[in-house]
Amino acid sequence: MQLNRIMNLQEELRHTIEEYESIKLARSYYENLVDRIELIRQELLYLEEIIDRNSGDIAKLEGFSLKGLFYELLGDKESQLEKAKQAYLQNILKYRELKRRMELSRYEKSILEKKVARFDEVSLKLNTLVKTRENLLDQTEPRLRHEINSLNAKIERQIRRKAELKEANNLAYKIIEYLGKMIDLLNQTWAWGSINWNPFSKISKQSSIDRAQELLYKSKQLLIRLEDELVQIEKHAQNENPSFELTLARRFSEIYIENLILDWILRGRIRNAKTSIFNTRDKIKLLQFALKKESRDIDHYIQQLERQKKQLILNKKSG
């Protein structure tokens, strides 16, 4: 019976829909990424002008470890109280962050180009599978065809939604992993505010704080993508109230840097900076919990719809 072939098509359709939704999200993010790269470029030029006006040697300062940079610009207790030096340090750190984000963004763009290039191919495959199923259903009696089509439409809406949730959850998982590693590295950082330290030490270039800083850049890049994907997910939500909201990316690194400066001034042991990372990780975990919960609910609903569809077929056979 042709209905058996229709049932077999469903699994292939499921995988194709998931791939299609993944590429669709990637394409949307890719378009935003192209615009962001240009904005980063403009902001880098702007910061270069500011730093040059303050007689800063960018090449020299870029070669410093993070702790060396703090020591060079803030130095002893008296100079730490000068707000101008703190603002200058923030500009230098922002410049370093933007340069790294530019590198990460260009690399990400090159990877996404390959994925986005398959959009037309996967879209064509999806349309072909749907058309094949429609042709098979045309051979069944009208009432049964209508009921099965209705169930298929409901199932596919849920598959699309779950595919979007899966993409967001994968990003959330990676962010949580990075933030966890940052916390571990910050826990290894001692005597952050001590002035009895040689800023040119070779060991400092491989310090925990510098490795944590690299993870900060990568985490922010993922946060930006996650926020983009959540916007797309909410566009397709069935209710008007947003289920998933996240607005961490814009101030994520700025808050961390502000807390690092405060930790240095107070001669702390990275307490404030670490707290900001803990808070961000907690928010992502809450988001991930909500994503997983809806995904489980969708699984149960799809199973229910599939059972209804199978029962229709069995009733038709027995009739």
ZIHUNOR-V778972 format. One record per helix or strand of 2 or more residues. SS is the DSSP state (helix for helix, strand for strand). FROM is the first residue (numbers start at 1). TO is the last residue. If there is no record, write none. Layout:
BEGIN
ss:SS from:FROM to:TO
ss:SS from:FROM to:TO
END
This chain:
BEGIN
ss:helix from:2 to:53
ss:helix from:58 to:62
ss:helix from:66 to:74
ss:helix from:77 to:80
ss:helix from:83 to:116
ss:helix from:119 to:137
ss:helix from:142 to:187
ss:helix from:203 to:206
ss:helix from:208 to:235
ss:helix from:249 to:265
ss:helix from:271 to:318
END
